[in-house]
């Protein structure tokens, strides 16, 4: 079997899919074949961060797709952007994750920054010349951001930031960090957002975590030790950090759902291709009900996950409240990715468990998607609360 199986690309339909959007998707597929496929196995095995690949994607306009064109963004609806993300994840989840992380790092400035701030910083961010990251979680504050303890104390024209952030993707590789910190009292009303250059004295990325999967994307703690960040780098008014984070979570969960659909589709395609060529008892194993029905369930789950994702994306594009829809999409799509990748390993049998085939890597990677941007137990909490 080849390193990747042929992927079917049904033509998207609907109002979002202009000729420009369809041409963009064709470009993404070409770039994925040329830039991602030849590198993914080696970079994941070595834990090498694909910074130049991301720079190439940025110059192709893929790191600012859902943002306004006047700042250098792509001006595309989320439906198109998330389909691009799904396509990238079919080829390399780590790169799709990095695109998602970077696009999220632009959200606070794009949605809540002043016109002067946007004009000064957003073009380089959206063009991918600067790579971003978000510093939200702490050791004692994961999904409960009201418990954040990193402080930002005014001193002359700066904020002096002290604290430790955990689980920061792109830690040590990013050019800037969105730092959610406490500028006021306890609770969510005391939180603000600072946009900090990565080379600020007092910002210290720690050694990367040793992860089960997605090893090409560094994740680490960041220590803030008397880090002075200019007050004009505060995004939005003091105390608006929670509001910004809420919008960030909705969009982040949709991004994870898109990555999960792409990963599940890759595993399904590979398992189908293998089952057509692997012969037992004189027949391709896909002809046996035990395998054929398993593949049928996998295909149904992937289609359903994509439908939930597109429904949530269209709600967001229409300006509707999307928290519950985003949580449903993230919950179902990531659980689907976990089931489908496990079943893909099962279809390949012993071959699925060895590194000669990508199925074992996809299974390890799928687990991460059930944990980040809020565990799937948190998604169930969001959904049940909305009821």
FIDREN-78277 format. One record per residue (C-alpha): x, y, z. Coordinates in Angstrom, 2 decimals. Example, Ala and Ser with C-alpha at 12.3 -4.5 7.8 and 13.67 -1.06 7.14 Angstrom:
<pts>
+---------+---------+---------+
!      xx !      yy !      zz !
+---------+---------+---------+
!   12.30 !   -4.50 !    7.80 !
!   13.67 !   -1.06 !    7.14 !
+---------+---------+---------+
</pts>
This chain:
<pts>
+---------+---------+---------+
!      xx !      yy !      zz !
+---------+---------+---------+
!    0.00 !    0.00 !    0.00 !
!    1.19 !    3.56 !   -0.67 !
!    1.79 !    5.98 !    2.19 !
!   -1.57 !    7.58 !    1.46 !
!   -4.62 !    6.24 !   -0.33 !
!   -6.34 !    8.06 !   -3.21 !
!   -8.86 !   10.57 !   -1.90 !
!  -12.17 !   11.30 !   -3.53 !
!  -13.01 !   15.00 !   -3.72 !
!  -16.76 !   15.63 !   -4.17 !
!  -17.44 !   19.12 !   -5.48 !
!  -18.88 !   21.34 !   -2.71 !
!  -22.15 !   23.12 !   -3.42 !
!  -24.07 !   26.03 !   -1.94 !
!  -23.93 !   29.83 !   -1.87 !
!  -20.50 !   29.91 !   -0.21 !
!  -18.91 !   28.04 !   -3.10 !
!  -18.12 !   30.70 !   -5.65 !
!  -15.70 !   30.00 !   -8.48 !
!  -13.04 !   31.76 !   -6.42 !
!  -13.69 !   29.44 !   -3.48 !
!  -13.61 !   26.33 !   -5.67 !
!  -10.33 !   27.48 !   -7.24 !
!   -8.97 !   28.02 !   -3.73 !
!   -9.87 !   24.46 !   -2.75 !
!   -8.13 !   23.13 !   -5.86 !
!   -5.02 !   25.11 !   -4.87 !
!   -5.14 !   23.64 !   -1.36 !
!   -5.27 !   20.11 !   -2.75 !
!   -2.29 !   20.81 !   -5.00 !
!   -0.26 !   22.32 !   -2.15 !
!   -1.15 !   19.44 !    0.15 !
!    0.12 !   16.93 !   -2.39 !
!    3.30 !   18.88 !   -3.12 !
!    4.22 !   20.27 !    0.32 !
!    2.60 !   18.04 !    2.95 !
!    2.59 !   14.47 !    1.67 !
!    6.38 !   14.24 !    1.08 !
!    7.19 !   15.51 !    4.60 !
!    4.55 !   14.25 !    7.03 !
!    6.04 !   10.87 !    7.97 !
!    9.56 !   12.17 !    8.57 !
!    8.55 !   15.35 !   10.37 !
!    6.17 !   13.50 !   12.69 !
!    8.74 !   10.80 !   13.43 !
!   11.43 !   13.38 !   14.18 !
!    9.17 !   15.89 !   15.94 !
!   10.20 !   18.64 !   13.50 !
!    8.04 !   21.76 !   13.32 !
!    7.18 !   22.58 !    9.67 !
!    7.68 !   26.35 !    9.87 !
!    8.62 !   26.74 !    6.20 !
!    5.57 !   24.76 !    5.11 !
!    3.38 !   27.14 !    7.11 !
!    5.15 !   30.11 !    5.58 !
!    4.39 !   28.68 !    2.12 !
!    0.73 !   28.25 !    3.05 !
!    0.69 !   31.80 !    4.38 !
!    2.06 !   33.21 !    1.14 !
!   -0.66 !   31.27 !   -0.67 !
!   -3.23 !   33.12 !    1.46 !
!   -4.32 !   30.19 !    3.62 !
!   -3.52 !   31.62 !    7.08 !
!   -6.06 !   34.43 !    7.03 !
!   -9.00 !   33.02 !    5.08 !
!  -11.93 !   34.02 !    7.36 !
!  -10.72 !   37.61 !    7.87 !
!  -11.38 !   40.81 !    5.84 !
!   -9.46 !   41.38 !    2.65 !
!   -8.67 !   44.98 !    3.59 !
!   -6.21 !   43.65 !    6.19 !
!   -4.75 !   40.98 !    3.93 !
!   -7.23 !   38.22 !    4.75 !
!   -9.05 !   35.99 !    2.32 !
!  -12.57 !   37.31 !    2.94 !
!  -13.96 !   33.77 !    2.85 !
!  -16.90 !   32.42 !    4.88 !
!  -16.16 !   29.93 !    7.63 !
!  -17.74 !   27.18 !    5.55 !
!  -14.98 !   27.57 !    2.99 !
!  -12.20 !   28.02 !    5.56 !
!  -13.23 !   24.92 !    7.52 !
!  -13.40 !   22.85 !    4.34 !
!   -9.83 !   23.98 !    3.60 !
!   -8.85 !   22.92 !    7.11 !
!  -10.49 !   19.52 !    6.62 !
!   -8.59 !   19.08 !    3.36 !
!   -5.25 !   19.86 !    5.01 !
!   -6.02 !   17.45 !    7.86 !
!   -6.55 !   14.61 !    5.39 !
!   -2.88 !   14.98 !    4.46 !
!   -1.25 !   16.13 !    7.73 !
!   -3.13 !   16.80 !   10.94 !
!   -0.20 !   18.67 !   12.49 !
!   -0.19 !   21.28 !    9.73 !
!   -3.99 !   21.64 !    9.82 !
!   -3.74 !   22.11 !   13.58 !
!   -1.09 !   24.80 !   13.14 !
!   -3.24 !   26.64 !   10.61 !
!   -6.16 !   26.48 !   13.04 !
!   -4.01 !   27.72 !   15.94 !
!   -2.67 !   30.62 !   13.92 !
!   -6.06 !   31.65 !   12.54 !
!   -7.42 !   31.66 !   16.10 !
!   -4.49 !   33.80 !   17.25 !
!   -5.68 !   36.52 !   14.85 !
!   -9.26 !   36.53 !   16.15 !
!   -8.88 !   38.82 !   19.17 !
!   -7.16 !   41.58 !   17.21 !
!   -9.43 !   41.26 !   14.18 !
!  -12.67 !   41.31 !   16.19 !
!  -11.81 !   43.58 !   19.14 !
!   -8.71 !   45.59 !   18.24 !
!   -8.70 !   49.28 !   17.38 !
!   -8.32 !   50.36 !   13.79 !
!   -4.78 !   51.51 !   14.55 !
!   -3.86 !   48.14 !   16.06 !
!   -5.32 !   46.22 !   13.15 !
!   -3.54 !   48.35 !   10.58 !
!   -0.22 !   47.98 !   12.40 !
!   -0.17 !   44.25 !   13.15 !
!   -2.88 !   42.32 !   11.32 !
!   -1.45 !   42.26 !    7.76 !
!    1.73 !   40.41 !    8.77 !
!   -0.30 !   38.06 !   10.95 !
!   -2.79 !   37.20 !    8.23 !
!   -0.04 !   36.84 !    5.65 !
!    1.73 !   34.27 !    7.79 !
!    4.99 !   36.17 !    8.09 !
!    4.31 !   36.20 !   11.82 !
!    3.13 !   32.99 !   13.47 !
!    0.85 !   33.20 !   16.49 !
!   -0.25 !   31.25 !   19.55 !
!   -2.78 !   31.55 !   22.38 !
!   -1.86 !   31.44 !   26.07 !
!   -5.05 !   30.57 !   27.95 !
!   -4.84 !   27.38 !   30.03 !
!   -3.03 !   27.12 !   33.33 !
!   -2.23 !   24.14 !   35.54 !
!   -5.28 !   24.81 !   37.73 !
!   -7.43 !   26.48 !   35.07 !
!   -8.24 !   24.52 !   31.93 !
!  -11.79 !   24.98 !   30.71 !
!  -12.57 !   27.18 !   33.76 !
!  -10.93 !   30.39 !   32.63 !
!  -12.51 !   32.28 !   35.53 !
!   -9.79 !   30.61 !   37.62 !
!   -6.86 !   32.11 !   35.66 !
!   -4.16 !   33.49 !   37.93 !
!   -1.61 !   35.01 !   35.54 !
!   -1.51 !   38.71 !   36.47 !
!   -0.85 !   41.87 !   34.47 !
!   -0.04 !   44.81 !   36.75 !
!    0.11 !   48.38 !   35.32 !
!    3.51 !   50.05 !   35.60 !
!    3.98 !   53.36 !   33.81 !
!    3.09 !   52.59 !   30.15 !
!    3.40 !   48.83 !   30.47 !
!    1.75 !   45.82 !   32.04 !
!    4.07 !   43.61 !   34.06 !
!    2.97 !   40.01 !   33.52 !
!    3.68 !   37.16 !   35.92 !
!    2.39 !   33.58 !   35.81 !
!    2.66 !   30.26 !   34.04 !
!    0.61 !   29.16 !   31.04 !
!    0.18 !   25.49 !   30.20 !
!   -0.49 !   23.51 !   27.02 !
!    0.53 !   26.34 !   24.69 !
!    0.65 !   25.12 !   21.08 !
!    3.45 !   26.74 !   19.06 !
!    5.27 !   27.55 !   22.33 !
!    8.80 !   28.54 !   21.43 !
!    7.97 !   28.66 !   17.71 !
!    5.50 !   31.54 !   17.65 !
!    6.36 !   35.17 !   16.93 !
!    3.61 !   36.51 !   19.21 !
!    1.33 !   35.27 !   21.98 !
!   -2.23 !   36.18 !   22.92 !
!   -1.95 !   36.27 !   26.71 !
!   -5.18 !   36.01 !   28.67 !
!   -4.40 !   37.47 !   32.07 !
!   -5.90 !   39.13 !   35.11 !
!   -5.88 !   42.94 !   35.08 !
!   -8.72 !   43.25 !   37.60 !
!  -10.35 !   41.31 !   40.41 !
!  -11.49 !   37.72 !   40.66 !
!  -13.84 !   36.07 !   38.18 !
!  -14.30 !   36.53 !   34.48 !
!  -14.74 !   40.30 !   34.68 !
!  -11.14 !   40.74 !   35.74 !
!   -9.65 !   39.16 !   32.59 !
!   -8.03 !   40.99 !   29.68 !
!   -6.07 !   40.10 !   26.56 !
!   -2.55 !   41.27 !   25.75 !
!   -0.81 !   40.74 !   22.41 !
!    2.80 !   40.03 !   23.35 !
!    5.81 !   39.79 !   21.02 !
!    7.55 !   36.47 !   21.61 !
!   10.93 !   38.13 !   22.09 !
!    9.71 !   40.18 !   25.07 !
!   12.20 !   39.83 !   27.95 !
!   10.67 !   37.72 !   30.69 !
!    8.75 !   35.35 !   28.38 !
!   10.29 !   31.90 !   28.76 !
!    8.96 !   28.89 !   26.76 !
!    9.78 !   25.62 !   28.51 !
!   10.80 !   22.26 !   27.07 !
!    8.12 !   20.77 !   24.77 !
!    5.78 !   18.14 !   26.18 !
!    6.44 !   14.56 !   25.01 !
!    3.13 !   13.82 !   23.31 !
!    1.52 !   10.63 !   22.06 !
!    0.82 !   12.19 !   18.65 !
!    1.03 !   15.36 !   16.55 !
!    4.68 !   15.52 !   17.52 !
!    5.55 !   18.00 !   14.78 !
!    3.65 !   20.74 !   16.65 !
!    5.39 !   21.86 !   19.88 !
!    3.28 !   22.16 !   23.03 !
!    4.81 !   23.54 !   26.22 !
!    4.42 !   25.71 !   29.28 !
!    5.39 !   29.38 !   29.08 !
!    6.66 !   31.20 !   32.15 !
!    6.02 !   34.94 !   32.40 !
!    8.53 !   36.47 !   34.81 !
!    8.21 !   40.26 !   35.10 !
!    7.49 !   40.42 !   31.35 !
!    6.73 !   44.04 !   30.40 !
!    4.11 !   44.39 !   27.65 !
!    3.09 !   47.84 !   26.42 !
!   -0.40 !   48.91 !   27.48 !
!   -1.21 !   49.80 !   23.88 !
!   -0.99 !   46.05 !   23.18 !
!   -4.10 !   45.38 !   25.23 !
!   -6.81 !   44.14 !   22.86 !
!  -10.25 !   45.50 !   23.73 !
!  -11.20 !   47.26 !   26.94 !
!   -9.99 !   45.99 !   30.33 !
!  -12.15 !   43.10 !   31.48 !
!  -13.15 !   41.97 !   27.97 !
!  -10.91 !   38.91 !   28.00 !
!  -13.72 !   36.47 !   28.77 !
!  -15.88 !   37.79 !   25.92 !
!  -12.97 !   37.42 !   23.51 !
!  -12.22 !   33.92 !   24.80 !
!  -15.84 !   32.84 !   24.27 !
!  -15.68 !   33.74 !   20.58 !
!  -12.30 !   32.07 !   20.38 !
!  -13.64 !   28.83 !   21.87 !
!  -16.56 !   28.66 !   19.41 !
!  -14.25 !   29.10 !   16.44 !
!  -11.60 !   26.83 !   17.88 !
!  -14.06 !   23.99 !   18.38 !
!  -15.19 !   24.26 !   14.77 !
!  -11.56 !   24.14 !   13.69 !
!  -10.97 !   20.98 !   15.70 !
!  -14.15 !   19.45 !   14.24 !
!  -12.89 !   20.18 !   10.73 !
!   -9.53 !   18.58 !   11.54 !
!  -11.34 !   15.55 !   12.94 !
!  -13.46 !   15.12 !    9.82 !
!  -10.36 !   15.34 !    7.64 !
!   -8.47 !   12.80 !    9.75 !
!  -11.44 !   10.41 !    9.77 !
!  -11.86 !   10.74 !    6.01 !
!   -8.19 !    9.92 !    5.46 !
!   -8.50 !    6.81 !    7.62 !
!  -11.69 !    5.73 !    5.84 !
!  -10.16 !    6.20 !    2.39 !
!   -7.08 !    4.22 !    3.38 !
!   -9.08 !    1.39 !    4.91 !
!  -11.33 !    1.12 !    1.85 !
!   -8.34 !    1.07 !   -0.52 !
!   -6.66 !   -1.62 !    1.59 !
!   -9.82 !   -3.73 !    1.84 !
!  -10.16 !   -3.71 !   -1.95 !
!   -6.63 !   -5.03 !   -2.49 !
!   -6.15 !   -7.35 !    0.49 !
!   -7.35 !  -10.83 !   -0.44 !
!   -8.31 !  -13.71 !    1.87 !
!  -10.00 !  -16.98 !    0.89 !
!   -9.68 !  -15.91 !   -2.74 !
!  -11.65 !  -12.67 !   -2.40 !
!  -10.99 !   -9.01 !   -1.47 !
!  -11.79 !   -8.62 !    2.22 !
!  -14.20 !   -5.76 !    1.48 !
!  -16.59 !   -8.42 !    0.11 !
!  -16.96 !   -9.96 !    3.57 !
!  -19.81 !   -8.53 !    5.62 !
!  -17.68 !   -8.20 !    8.75 !
!  -15.41 !   -5.73 !    6.92 !
!  -17.96 !   -4.22 !    4.55 !
!  -20.41 !   -3.34 !    7.33 !
!  -17.61 !   -1.83 !    9.41 !
!  -16.62 !    0.39 !    6.48 !
!  -20.27 !    1.30 !    5.92 !
!  -20.57 !    2.50 !    9.53 !
!  -17.32 !    4.45 !    9.21 !
!  -18.54 !    6.17 !    6.04 !
!  -21.88 !    7.05 !    7.63 !
!  -20.22 !    8.54 !   10.72 !
!  -17.86 !   10.69 !    8.64 !
!  -20.72 !   12.01 !    6.51 !
!  -22.77 !   12.82 !    9.62 !
!  -19.84 !   14.59 !   11.28 !
!  -19.27 !   16.73 !    8.19 !
!  -22.96 !   17.66 !    8.09 !
!  -22.89 !   18.83 !   11.73 !
!  -19.72 !   20.83 !   11.03 !
!  -21.20 !   22.56 !    7.98 !
!  -24.42 !   23.35 !    9.84 !
!  -22.45 !   25.06 !   12.63 !
!  -20.26 !   26.90 !   10.11 !
!  -23.29 !   28.25 !    8.27 !
!  -24.84 !   29.41 !   11.54 !
!  -21.63 !   31.29 !   12.33 !
!  -21.51 !   32.83 !    8.86 !
!  -25.15 !   33.91 !    9.24 !
!  -24.32 !   35.72 !   12.48 !
!  -26.23 !   33.33 !   14.72 !
!  -25.19 !   32.20 !   18.20 !
!  -23.03 !   29.15 !   17.64 !
!  -21.72 !   27.89 !   21.00 !
!  -23.98 !   24.83 !   21.26 !
!  -23.70 !   24.08 !   17.53 !
!  -19.90 !   24.31 !   17.73 !
!  -19.86 !   22.04 !   20.77 !
!  -22.04 !   19.44 !   19.02 !
!  -19.81 !   19.49 !   15.95 !
!  -16.64 !   19.17 !   18.01 !
!  -18.07 !   16.39 !   20.18 !
!  -19.43 !   14.26 !   17.37 !
!  -16.60 !   14.82 !   14.88 !
!  -13.80 !   14.03 !   17.33 !
!  -15.57 !   10.96 !   18.72 !
!  -16.07 !    9.89 !   15.11 !
!  -12.38 !   10.39 !   14.32 !
!  -11.47 !    8.19 !   17.28 !
!  -13.88 !    5.41 !   16.26 !
!  -12.99 !    5.53 !   12.58 !
!   -9.22 !    5.49 !   13.11 !
!   -9.52 !    2.56 !   15.54 !
!  -11.65 !    0.70 !   13.00 !
!   -9.17 !    1.51 !   10.22 !
!   -6.47 !   -0.21 !   12.27 !
!   -8.83 !   -3.16 !   12.69 !
!   -9.47 !   -3.41 !    8.94 !
!   -5.73 !   -3.62 !    8.30 !
!   -5.27 !   -6.17 !   11.08 !
!   -1.66 !   -6.54 !   12.20 !
!   -0.52 !   -4.21 !    9.42 !
!   -2.58 !   -1.43 !   10.97 !
!   -0.49 !   -1.57 !   14.13 !
!    2.92 !   -1.01 !   12.53 !
!    4.46 !    2.19 !   11.25 !
!    4.62 !    0.91 !    7.67 !
!    1.06 !    2.23 !    7.43 !
!   -0.23 !    5.60 !    8.72 !
!   -3.26 !    4.14 !   10.50 !
!   -1.51 !    3.75 !   13.87 !
!   -0.39 !    7.40 !   13.73 !
!   -3.89 !    8.57 !   12.85 !
!   -5.29 !    6.62 !   15.81 !
!   -2.82 !    8.31 !   18.17 !
!   -3.58 !   11.71 !   16.68 !
!   -7.35 !   11.29 !   16.93 !
!   -7.14 !   11.01 !   20.71 !
!   -5.74 !   14.52 !   20.98 !
!   -8.78 !   15.96 !   19.23 !
!  -11.09 !   14.63 !   21.96 !
!   -9.08 !   16.58 !   24.55 !
!   -8.19 !   20.01 !   23.17 !
!  -10.42 !   23.10 !   22.92 !
!  -12.32 !   21.63 !   25.86 !
!  -12.60 !   17.90 !   26.49 !
!  -15.64 !   16.17 !   25.09 !
!  -17.09 !   16.08 !   28.59 !
!  -16.97 !   19.90 !   28.54 !
!  -18.72 !   19.87 !   25.16 !
!  -21.52 !   17.80 !   26.69 !
!  -21.76 !   20.34 !   29.50 !
!  -22.07 !   23.20 !   27.00 !
!  -24.74 !   21.32 !   25.05 !
!  -26.74 !   20.27 !   28.10 !
!  -26.65 !   23.81 !   29.48 !
!  -28.04 !   25.13 !   26.19 !
!  -31.05 !   22.82 !   26.58 !
+---------+---------+---------+
</pts>
